[in-house]
Amino acid sequence: MKKCFLAISFVVSILICSSCTINKPVEQVKTITVSGSGSVSVKPDLVHLKFLVKTSDWNVSNAVEKNAQNSANVIAAIKEVGVDNEDISTSDYRISQDNSKDYPGMYTVYNYISVLIRNIDIAGKVVDVSVKDKVGANGITSFEFGISDKSTAIRQARTLAVQNAQDAASLLAGASGCKVGSVVEIRENYTNSAPIMFKSNGASMSFDAATKFEPGSMEVSSNVTMTFNLAQ
């Protein structure tokens, strides 16, 4: 009978200890989430251009032949002012027929020539010689500035964004009587914007004076959201 009582007491003790463990409140982890931003201003050193060479004819072969000749004239003129062959490419090429009437219409050939200009000073010359009479380009469909060393600008913007977020976290935590601990999570949104100085609908163009483009500046930005542990 004594052994049985001891066994029952032992079981009761286990149940009491288990009950204490289960009901013990879990310690809440405190965190703080903040946003930070950083940006750097960079002077563009590249120009991206896209020319349109458009030809039409009742005979598709003639339309293609005319387009090939005009495109060759444009490429030759661009090379002559200092653009390397590797920086000139065909970005799109299309042949279509006008079927808007009751009879088959003319054939039109569209050739889009992309040009990367690494010397901004000759950008105006490239435009002038390409759309010059009897050369071949009908117009410019897009124009934008760029930077060759974008990675350095991105690193600088990211560093500034993280510092901005850390400062915000320290200020808010300090005001609430806490200290900033380790980083729990980082999320980033990177953006860059460059001035689009010229955009054409592809209409025929002519210039009475030398074309001049002002690059302005490009803004490279990074926005981060960071979560930190908080300590008392």
Buried (B, 14 or more C-beta within 10 A) or exposed (E): EEEEEEEEEEEEEEEEEEEEEEEEEEEEEBEBBBBBBBBBEBEBBBBBBBBBBBBBBEEBEBBBBBBBEBBEBBBEBBBEBEBEEEBBEEEEBEEEBEEEEEEEBEBBBBBBBBBBBBBBEBBBBBBBBBBBEEBBBBBBBBBBBBBEEBEEBBEBBBEBBBEBBBEBBBEBBEEEEBEBBEBEEBEBEEEBEBBEBBEBEBEEBEEEEEBEBEBEBBBBBBBBBBBBBBEE
